[in-house]
């Protein structure tokens, strides 16, 4: 998949664009952050923005890009498998993120105290 085919979301700050993310359906074609703007939360903000509109995301990242791999693991992506990029022969990781379901707890009053029961599941949004 190619970035020119992607829907691109930009991060704009003070009339400049220090980063953007490209998405093809639920596939992240790339996140790009200007070198001087890295480690300032821009990548996380972009990722959080696209997470809001999806229940699952998929991406591929070069295994040797340990900084990016750590970032995605920190953002709750899991490694599905390892493969080789046929174009350049580099090992890459296929990673997946799924929106977590949280347990909703609603109080039910019995006699003079509250007892909590899990009554349903709901998502972040």
Secondary structure, DSSP 8 states (H G I E B T S, - for coil): --GGGSEEEEEEETTEEEEEEEEETTEEEEEEE-GGGTTSSHHHHHHHHHHHT-SEEEEEEETT-HHHHHHHHHTT-EEEEEEE-TTT--EEEEEEEE--EEEEEEEEEETTEEEEEEEEEEE--
